[in-house]
């Protein structure tokens, strides 16, 4: 089962490689990993999407908590949560396909953020399956390039992850 | 007062009460060596290879409950030490490794003797630091000692670029450090402890299984008190030997791959298991699915939450310092109105004694060739059971564990987790430095001893009268045993050809050597060697080349699936 692990960690050189190294050393799976500083410049927040049995996820959170630079770890999937991912996709947009692409972007609530006479760059936000669905919905031959941020997530309601 | 980075390193070590630094100089640590030279609080021990430095610091720590410190230069100094660092990490030994690094402006430019030390060592340290600013040095040293010695202990590495050791800043050594991200649990949860007690009192077939955590937490007295109060059988892991007295009637021997028949049977068939400072590893319980075949309630006490429910699901987890938990468990037991189920316990002991009757460690005592087990038995007798015994890795290690009955903790020093050949001699040096009056023996084999034999020179320089008990069977014995059992007697590369004359080798290093090839000479040779209290004696025992370690649980098998000597 897929899990979204949110981690607060000290914003120090090498902290990211400690987390990434832990996952590879213990053969845990990483589907996506995002990290950026929080409103507190001393703390970064990392979101890792992983999968495994309940035992494996328990070990992952315990092992993460053991890392000296890790402040807090939470498995967002334990309760209601929001997960979002951002994708930029560069597509061919010429002739009839140009209007069709604009329509598809509108349907998926995407925004066209760069335009040339032959190309659109579309920005799309949503959960992973929505982004997958967009890719499925358009003609594969028109896709020039995609880039995705990986998932970031936050708990619903009054659950707060903070130092 | 403004000090250089090098002075700060040495002053910090002195402030931590460090007596010895085991190390080897080189370009990037020259400023630090210069400061060591100018003072006499912290003594330096010059090894002959950086692996030896790490093992010696490790052995010092294991034998003394103090922090072992090791100092090596950048590049090859670090990579040579990595085996020793990983060895300490696997056995949770508190240790500080100070490594030189190329100057900050040269980092990342493939400078001479540059290596990504923090990257290379990251998976085999509890934590590591690269200090890029001299103003961070003192607090980093304090953090390193704090992290190494608290919670589940482990090695911590501090990597210091050469320019940082030359720069100056104001030096104040912090009294203590607070780290919001690192707050190990000390006291166990009282509610969990009382749940554990209820289970123990209901048990029909109880078992107490303890590991290296008892030794590391200095909790052996507290353990003995609880075990005696309960009257339950107790087994130790390889790392836990000496945590409970080896000659105590309630001790059923070591368990695991080469554990006793009675320990493994009791472990498998118990209905309530109290595991303390142990981690159910593959060499201890074998196949976890087979172990789970028989249902039992498990109480697991450990300072490291990630050790709990890692390989085996437990019913009552208790996270905390094992000594604190044992104290509270015993206090709750004393205050409790109930008592153990005596008739059930008597029946259980009857069963265990029947298993004991198999006499699983017996060997041929009539042979006219030296049996390695006999040498260890005699070693135990001659040293009054009170020596510090280090070992390397292989058959000799298992015989030492099985036949030397350790009554006290920190007497048995071996590489249990990583299984590092070459560990025995340098760790014996560290153990002797920590205990200058102790009798120190290194039980080894002709293969292992050659992996760090250069340290015979260090032993000469520092007058370390270690007794090397070499069980020379001309084979990498454990490899040979597996090849005999599982690879159709094809002894691929396990024969130790072209062995040196160990007697003359020892003499060449300025020590004494003895070669013993008759059973009748074993005890007199040991007596003579241990009487020479001022000299290192290399005892080269020519032992039976085909002897195997029994019992044996083959890799991946269930714990009771034992190969016994009597089966053959």
Interface residues (C-beta under 8 A of the other chain):
Chain A: X9 X10 X13 X14 X17 X18 X21 X25 X55 X58 X59 X62 X63 X65 X66 X68 X69 X70 X71 X163
Chain B: X118 X119 X122 X123 X126 X127 X130 X147 X179 X180 X181 X182 X304 X305 X306 X309 X310 X313
